[in-house]
C-alpha cells in the first residue's frame, strides 16, 4: 500500500472455551498483532474476566523492582534469554535489591545529616565573633535576647540596663542585645530601625568554637562513610543493574499477562476477545488462534463516507474507527515523531509523514543553511544514534537530527556560508540594475573575494572555477510557450551559488529568497488543500457530508480563493513595476498581467461565493452572517501564505547573529596580545555555540509551525488512535 496511507485494518472477534483463555492470551502476546478492545461490561450476559491469582504478588514485585531500577541505570543494552533472567529472579535478586535499597536509604540519611550540620555550622559561625558560649545566647527567664545582623550598628542603643556585644563576619555586622523582658518592645523597635535580621541559635551547649570543630569532625566521618557507600553503590550497579532492569522487564510482561483477562468478556464456560488487526496479518493471526479458539473471524473495516473521522466517539451517529498503524518505513520513519506529536490521522485519511520527510528538512535547511552548524547538528544526531541502544525513540530522534543536519549542510553549500562567514566571491560592478547579475548594464565588473579567514576560504575549491560562477534560471527558455522568453514564471530566479544575505543591487539574491518563500507558501498550502479535497470527497468532512460536491465547496472554494488571490496580487504588483521601467517594458506582458488579474479576481469571487454556501450548507452558519464570515476567513489566507516568509527572516537573523560575533570578536583577535586573543577566541566560540543552539531550536519551532498550523489545518484530522498491539518488544529480554 502507498506510503501516504495508513494500514488497512480489520475487526477480529475470537471465542473459545474458558480453559483456553490463558493459552489464547499467551498466543496473542507472542504474535503481537492484535489491538485489544477492552470489554466495558455493558452486556448483561457477559462478565469481565478475572486476573490470574499471581497478579497481586506480581504487582508488589514489579513496584519493588521499579523503585530499585529508578536508583541505578543499566550499564548495557544486552538482550538476555528468558531462562537466564528467570534464574536471576528466583536467585538472590531480592536480597541484592534489599542491599541496594538499604544503601540508598543510608546515603539519603547521611545527606540529610550533612545538610543539617552545615546549616548549624553556618549559624554558629555567624555568632562566634560575639565571644559567648552558646548557653549564654538564650534561655533566660527574666531577659530577652536579640541575636542577629544589622545594617547600621551605630544606630543601635539598648535600654539603660541592657547589654550589647557585637562582631563581624566578613561584611556582615553581628550583634547580641540582652534586655529585661519589660524593655523588649523598645529594644525591638530600636533594632528594627537598624535593619535587624534575627539568627536562629542551634539547640546545643558549650563553646561555639568547640562545637564548630566537633561538627567538622562529624561531617568528615559522614563524608567518608558516604564515599564508601557510593563506591558500594557503583559496584552494585556494575554487577547487578543490567539483571535488575531485565528482571523488571520480564516481570512487567508477566504482570500484563496475568491481568489481561480483565480486558476480555467471559461467561461461565467461554470467552470472547474483540480487537483490531492489520489486514496484512489477518491470515497469520487466524492461523495462530485456530488451535486455541473455537471461532476466529476477521472482517475488513469499511469506512462509511461521512460517518467517521472523529476517533472513537461514543455518539451513536459516529462510526467507531479503528486504530491507526503506520506503513513499514525505513528512511521516512523518523518523521513519524512529528505525526505522533500532533496526533495520528483519522482512518482512511492521508498520512502526512512522507510529505514531511521531503518538506521539513528543506524548510529547516532553508532557514539554518550553514555548513558549520549543519556539521555540528549531523554529528549530534550520529552521537544520539550511537548512544540510543535499544531505545527506539532516541534512535529515531538521532536520525531526525541527521536529516536536518544534512539538509543544513547542503543549503550551506548553496549559500556559501560557514560559521556565519560568507566565503564565496561576489560579482561587483560600478553600476548594477535591481535584478543583479541577470541584468548587468555597466562595465568594470569584477569578482570580489568573500569575507572569510583563510581556514574557511579554501572551501571555494569545492565549487567550479573557485566559486566565480553564476548559474541562473534566467538563462532558461523552457517557458517560451507561455510567452516567457527567459527564466521562470512569476519573476522567480534560482541561482547557484545563492547569496541570501546580499541584496540584488550588490550581486546577491535576498529579494529572490523572499519571493521563493512566498511561492513555497502558496504551493505548500495548495498541496494541503488538494489533500483535504481528496479526503472529503472519499470519506466526508466529519459532519456527515461526503462526495465531490461537498469537497468542491469545502476545499475547492479555498483552492480558488488561494489561486485567484495569488494571481490577482501578483499581477497588481507587477504592472506598476513594469510601467516604472524596473525592467524593460513589454506591452504584451502588461496585457497578459491585466488578463491574469482579471482571471484571478473572477476565481477569487467564485471561491468566495462557494465558501459562503459551504458555511451555510455544511456548517450551519445562517445568512447573512456567513457573508461577512466568509470574507473574514478569505482574508485570513493572506497571513497564512505570508507566514512562510519566516523561512527567509529566521535564516537571515541567524546569519546576522553569527556575523556580528565574527565582526566584533573574531576580526579583533590579535595574537600580539596572547591573553586578549584567548579571551576573544573564547568569546567568539561562545557566540558560535549560541548561534548553533539557537539555529537548532528556532528553525525547528518555525518549521513545526508551518507544518502543524499553516499546512495541516488545510486538511488534517488528528483523531486517530495509535495502534498498540498486545504483546512485548524485546528490549533487554528475549520474547518467549
N, C-alpha and C positions, 0 to 999 in steps of 0.2 A: 504494500500500500504506500501511497505517496507520503513523503516526509512532512507534508503540510497538513496531514490529517492525523488524528489520534487513532488508536487501535479500535477495531470493531469489537464490541462486547456482546456477550450473551448471558441470559439468566439461567442459572443452574438450580435445580431442585433435586435433592437426593434423599432417599428414605431407606431405612433398614431396621433390623431388629435392635433392641436396646443393648443387647450384649455385644454388639459390634461397634458401638459408638466410639469407644476408646481407639479401636483399630482404625476407624474412619478418620478420626482427628489426627492420629499419627501419620496416616497416609497423606492427608491434606497438607500437613506441616512439611512432609518430605518433598512433595512435588511443588509446593509454594506457587499455586496458580489460582486459588480461589479468594476473592474478596468477600468475606463473610458479611451477610446482612444479619445483624443481631435480632433475635426474636424478642419482641417487646411485650409478650404476654397478653396480647389483645384478643386472642381467640380463647373462648371458654372451654373448648375441647382439648386444648393443648397447654402444657405447662413448660416452664423453663427448666432446663437441665440442672443437675446438682454438681458442684465441683467435686473433684476427687478428694478422698479422705486425707491425702497428704498435703493438700493445698495450704492449710494453716501453718504446718511446720515449715513448708517451703517459703511461705511469706515471711516468717520470722528469720529463716536462714538468709533469704535474699536481703532483707533490711540490714542484717548484721554485716553481710559482705559489702553492701553498698556503702555503709558508714566507713568500713575499713578501706575500701577502694578509693574513697574520697580523700584519704590521707596520704596515699602513695601513688605515683604514676607508674604505668607499665614501662618497662625498660626496652621492650622489643615488640614487634608485631608478628611474632612467630605463631603459626596456626598449629595447635596441638590436637592429638587424637582424643576422641571421646573417652576411650578406656583410660588413657593417661590422666585426664582431668578427673574422672570419677574416682580413680585410685587416690588422687590428691585429696579430694573431698572426704573420702572415707578414712584417710590417714590422720595426720596430726594438724590439718589445716585450722581447725577450730582453736586448738591450743596456741598455734602460732598467731592467730588473729587476736587472741586474748593478750598475748605478749605485746603485740603491736598497739592495741588499744590502751593497755596499762602504761606503756612507754609514752605514748602521746599524751595521756592524761597527766602523767608526772611532768612532762615538758610544759604543758599548759599551766600547771600549778607553779612551776619554777618561774615562768614568765610573769605570772601574776604577782608572785613574791618579789621579783626583781623590780617590777613597776612600783609596788608599794614601798619597797626600801628606797628606791630612787626618789620617790616623792618625799619620803620622810627626810632623806639626806638633804634634799633641796631646801626644805623648810628649816631644818636645823642650821644649815649653812647661812641662811638669811639672818637668824637671830644670834649666831655665835659671836659676832662683834660686840654684842651688848655685855659680854663678860659675866653672865649669870648662869647658874645651873638651871636645868630645865624645871626643877621643882619650884624655883623662885619666880617663874614667869606666870604663875597662876595658882588657883586652888585656895585662895584666901576667902574667909567668911566676911570680913569687915572691909576688905579692899576690892576695888575694881581695877582690873589690869587691861591696858591697851597696848598690844604689841603689833607693830606693822611698819609700813613705809610711809613716808611723807614726801611731798614735793618741795616744801619750804620749811625746813626745821627751825629757822629763826623766828617764825611766827607762832611757834608752839610755846605756850606758857601755862604750866599746870597750876592748879589752885595752891594756896599758901602752904597747906600741909601735904601737898603732893610731892612725888619723887619721879625724876625722869633720868633715863640713861639713853644713850644713842651711839650709833656707829655707822659704818658704811660698808656696803658690798658692791664693789665696782662703782657705778654712778648712782646706785640706789642708796637712799638715806633711811636707816633703820632706827626705830625709836621704841622705847618701852616707857609707858607712863603708868604710875600707880597712885590712885587717889582713893579717898574714903568713898564709901558707897553713896553717901548723900551728895558728893561732888561729881558723880559720874556724868550727869547730864551736861553740866558746864564743861567738863573735860572733853566730852564727845563733840560738843559744838565747836570748841576750840580746835580740836584735831581735824574735824571736817573742813574747816576753813583753810587748813594747811595741806589739804589733799591726802588725807589719811586713807590707807588701804590695809585692812587687818591681815595678819598672817596666822594661819591655823597652827597651833602648837601641838606637835605629836604627843601621844599618850605614853610617856616614858619618864625616867627619872635619872638623876645623876649629872655628871659633867657632859656638856654638849660635845666637846672635843672627843671625849672617850666614846660617846655614843656614835659619833661620826666614824671613828676608827673601827668600832665594832661592826657598823653597817658595811664598811668597806670589806671587812673580812668575810662577813656573811655573803655579800654579793660575789666575792671571789670564789667561795666554796660552791655557791649555786651555779655560777658560770661554768666552773669545772665539771660539775655534775651534768649540766645541760649539754656541754660539749660532748661528754661521754655518751649521753643518751641519744644525741643527734647522730653520733657515729654508729651507735647500735641501730638506730632507725634506718640509716643509709644502708648498713649491712643487711638488715632485714629486707629492705626494698630490693636490693640487688639479688637476693636469694629467692624471695617469695612473691614479689609484686606481680610477675607475669602469671604465676599459677593462681594468685588471688583474682586477677581480672578474668582469667579464663574460667575459673570456677564460678564467678559471678555470672558470666555469660551463659554457662550451661545451666545453672540453677534458674536463671530467668526464663530459659526455654522450658524447663520442667514446670515452672510455675504457670506459664502461659498454657501449656498442655493440660495441666491439672484444673485450670479454671475455665478452659474453653467450653466445656459442656453447658455453662450458663448462657451461652450465646445461641444455643440450639433449642428448638422446640421438641418436646418429648411427650409421649403418653406412657402408660404402664408397661408397654411392651415394644415400643418403636420410637424412632426419632426422625426428624425432618430437618435437613440442612438447606439453607437458602443463601444464594450469593451470586456474584458476578465472575465470569471468566472471560479471558480473551478468546475470541473465536478461533484464532490461530492455534490455540492449545486445547480446544474443546475435546477433540478425539483422544488426546493424551489423558485428560482428566477423566473422561468416561471410562477409558480402559483401566486406569489406576483404581477407580472406585468400584468397578464391576465386581471385584472379589469380596468386597465388604459391605456393599449396599444392594438392596433388593431392587430399587428403582433409581435410575440416574437419567435425568432429562435436561438437555441444554437447548434453549430456544434463542435464536439470534434476535437481538434487540432491534426493533424498528421504530424510529422516532416518528411521532405523529406531527406533521407540519403544523406549527403554531401552537403546539400543546406542551412544549417543554422549554428548556433553556434557562430555567431559574433553579437549577440544582435539585435538591431533594426536598422540595416543599411538600408539606402535608396537605395542602389545599387540594380539594377534590378536582379542581379544574386544571391542575398541572399534572403532566405526566411524570412519573418517577423516572429520574435519569440515572444511567449507570455511572460508575466512577470512571475517571479518565486515566488511561495508560498511554504514555508516550511511545512513539515508534522506537525501535532499536536504532541508536545513533552512535557514531564514533566522534567525528570531528566536531559536529554541532552540539554535542551533549552538554558542554559547559553552559550553553545559553539557556538550558532548562532551568538554571538557577534564577534567571531573570523572569521566566514564565511563572515559575512557582512563587516568586516574590509577589507578583500581582494576583496570582490565582490561576488555576488551570482553566482552559477554555471549556465552554459548555459542549456537551456531546454533539458531534456532527459539525461543530464549528471549525474554522481554520485554526491550526496551531501556529502561532507566530514565531516559534523557536527558530525555524530555518531562516525566516526573513531577518531576524535579529542577528543571526550568525553572519549575515552579509553586511547589514547596515550599521550595527552597533560598533564594530571595530573601525569602520570607515568614519563614522561620526567622531569617535574618540581620537583617531589619528589626525583628522582634520583640525581638531582643537589643539591637542598637545604638540604633535608634529615636530619633535626634536629628537635627533638621533641619540644624544646622550641620555635623555630621560627615557627613551624607548629601550635602550640597552639596560638601564637600571631596572625598569619595570619587567623586562623579559627575564633578567637574572633573578628578580624576586619571585617571579612565577615558577621558574625552574627550581628554586630553593624550596618553595612551598610544596611542590610536587614531590621532591625527594624526601621531605620530612613527613609526608602525609601518611605513609604506612598503609594501614587498612582503612583509613578514614576517607571514604568516597567523596564526601562533601569538600574536604580540604584539597583533595586531588583535582576536583572539578574547578575549585577556586584558583588553583595554580595554573591550570590550563587556560582559564579565562584571562589571567594576567599575561600569560604568554601571547595570547591572541592580540590583546590591546597593545602590548609592548611591541609586537612585530609590526602592527599597523602604524604605530608611532614612529618606528624606525623607517618604514617605507615613506611615510609623508615627510619625515625629517630629511630624508634624502632628496625628495622632490623639492622641498622648500630650501634646502641647503643650510640647515640650522643644526648647531651642535652646542649644547650648554648655553643657549642664548646668543651665541655668535652667528652672524651671517657670514659664512666663509666663501660663498661663491662670488665671482666678479659680477658687477652690474654694468649695463651698457649706458653710457652717459653721452649726451650731446649738448652743444651750446644752446640749442633750441629744440623743443620736442612737443609734439601735439599731445592732446589729452589722452590719446589712445596709445601712447607709448611706442613700444618697439614696432608695432604693426604699421605705424604711420610716421616714420622719421622723415622730417622735411628739411633738415638742415645738414650742413656738412660739419666736419670737425668731430664726428662721433668716435668714441673710443671706449675700451673696456677699462673699468676701474676695479682694482683689487678689493676683495671683501675685507671687512673689518674683523679679523681674527688673528690670534697669535700663531706662530709657526707650527706649534704642535697640533693645531687644528687645520690650518690652511692647506696641509698636504692632502686633505680629503678631496681637493679639486681634481686630483689624479683619478678619482673614481668616476669622473664624468668625461664624455667625449670632448676633446680639444681643451682639456683642463677647465671645463665649465664655461668656456667662452662660446656658448651656443644659445640659440633661442629658437626652439621648435614650437610653432604656434598653429593652432587650428585655423587661423585666419588665412593660411595658405591653401586650405582645402577648397575644393569646388564641388563637394558632394551634393549640396543642396541647391545646385543651379536650377534644377527643375522647379524649385519653388520661387525662383526669382532672386535668390541669394547668390550673388556672384562669388563671394569669398566668405569663408568661415562658417560658423554655426548659426542656427536660428536664434532670434531674440537677443542678438548682440553679445552672446556668450563667447568668451575666449578662454581656451585652455592652453597652457604653455608648459614647456619643460626647459629649464627649471622654473619654478613658480615662486616669485618673490612676494610673499604675502604681507610683509610689513612695510613695503615701499610702495608709494602711490605711482600711478601711471606716468605722471609728469617727470618722475625720476627713474623711469625704466622698470617699475615694479608692477605688481598685479593686485594691489589691495582692493581696488574697485571691482575687479573681476571676481575676487573671492566673495565679496558681499553679494554680488549678483548670483554667483553659484549657490550660495547658501539659501537664497530666496527660492531659486528654481528647485533645489533639493527639497525644500519645504513643500512646494506645490506637488512635486512628484510623490513624496512620501505620504502626504495626506491623501492624495488621489488614490494611491495604492490601498490605503486603509478603507477608503470609501468603496472601491470596487470589491474588496474582500467582504465588507459589510453587505453590499448589494447581493453578492452570491449567497451569503448565509441567510439573509431574509427571504430571498427567492426560494431556496430549498427547504429551510427549516423554520421560517417565521421570525417575527420580531419580539417574541416573548409575551405578547398581549393577545395571542390567539389569531393573529393575522399572518397570512403567508401567500406567496405567489409572486409572479413577475410584477403585477400592478402595485402590490404593496412595496416591493423592493424599489420600483421606479419612483414612487412618491417619497419613501423614507430615505433612500440613499441617492437615487438618481437626481432628485432635486438638488442635493448638495453638490453632486458632481457638476451639474450645470451652473450652479452658483460659483463654484471654485473656478471652473474653466472660463466662464463668461466674465467673472470679475477680474481674473488674471489678464485675459486678452484685452479687456477694456482699459485696465490700468496701464498695461504695457504700451498700448497704442497712444493713450492720452499723454503719457510721459515722453514718448519717443518723438511725437510730431513737433513739439516746441524745440527739442534738441536738434532736429534736422533743420528746422527753419532758422535757428540761430547759428547754423553752419558749424556745429561741433564736428561734423564730418561733411564730406561733400554732399550737398543737397541732391536728392533724386526725386523728381515729381512722381514717378511711377511708384516709388517706395512709399512716399507720403500718401498717395491714393490708396495703396494697399493697407496702410495703417488706419486710414479712415474707415475702410471696409471692415478691418479687424475690430475696430472699436464699436462699430455699429452691430456687427455679428455678436460680439461679446456682450454688449448691452442687452440684446434680444435674448441670448441664452440666460443671462442673469435674471431678467424679468420672468422668463418662463420658469426657471428654477424657483424663484421666489413665490410665484403663484402656486406651484406644486407643493412647496413647503407649507404654505397656508392651508392647503387642503389636507396634507399629511397630519398637521397638528389638529385639525378639526376631526378628520375621519379616524385616525389611528391612535390619537392621544386624548381625545375628548375635550380639546380646548375650544370653547364656543366662539362664534362670531360676536363682536368684531375684535375680541381680544387676540385671536390668532393672527390677525393682520399686523398689529403692532409687534407682537411677539416674534413673528417670522422675520420682520425687518431687523429687530434687535439681534436675533440669532444669526442672521446672514452677515451682519456687520462683524460679528464675532469671528468669522472665518479669517478676517484680515490679521488680527493679532496672532491667530493660530499659525498662519504662514510666516509672519514676521518673527515669530518666536525662534525660527530656525537661524536667524541672523546671529544667535548666540554661538553658532559654530565658528563664526568669524571673530566675534568680540571676545569670547573666552580665550581663544588661542592667542590673539594679539596682546591681550592683557598679560598673559603668562610670559610671552616673549619679552615684553617691556619690563617686567619684574626682574627677569634674569639679566636683561640688557643693562638695567640700572646697576645691578650688582657688578657686572663686568666693567662698566664705565667708572663707577665710584671706587671700587676696590681693586679689581684685577689690574686695570690700567695704571693704578697708582703704585703698584709694587715696585720697589727699588731695592735691589739686593745689596746696594751700597750701605744700607742700614738694615742689617740682618734681623734685628728684633722687630722693627716696624714691618718688615717684609713678612715675617712669620705671622704677625697679628693680622695683616691684610689678607694673607692666604687663608688663614682660619676663617676670617670674616667672609671671604668670597665663597669658601666651601659651605659655610652655613647658609648663605643666600641661595646657593645651588641646591642644597638639601631642601630648603624651604620651597623653592620653586618646583622641585620634583614632587614633594609631598602634596603641595597644592595642585600640581599638574595631574597627579593621580586621582585625587578626590574630586576636584572641581569639574573636570570634563566628564567624569563618571556620573556625577549628580545631574549635569545638564543633558548628557546622553540618555540617562534614565528618564528624565523629564520629557524629552522629545518622544521617546518610545511609549512610555506609560500613559502620558497625558495627551499630547498633540496627536499621536498616531493611533493608539489603541482605542481612544474614545470614539473613533470613527466606525469601529466595528466590533470591539472585543466584548465578550460576555464571559466574565471571570467567575462563573457559577459552578465550575466543575470541581468535583471532589477527587482527590488523588487516589489512584488505585493502589491499595495496600494489601497484597496477598498474604493470607495466613501462612506463617512459616518463618523460617530463620535463614539469615545470611551468615556464612562462616567468616567471622572477624578474627576470633582467637581460638575457636574450637571448630573442628570439622562437623559438618551436619550429618546426623545419623541417617 
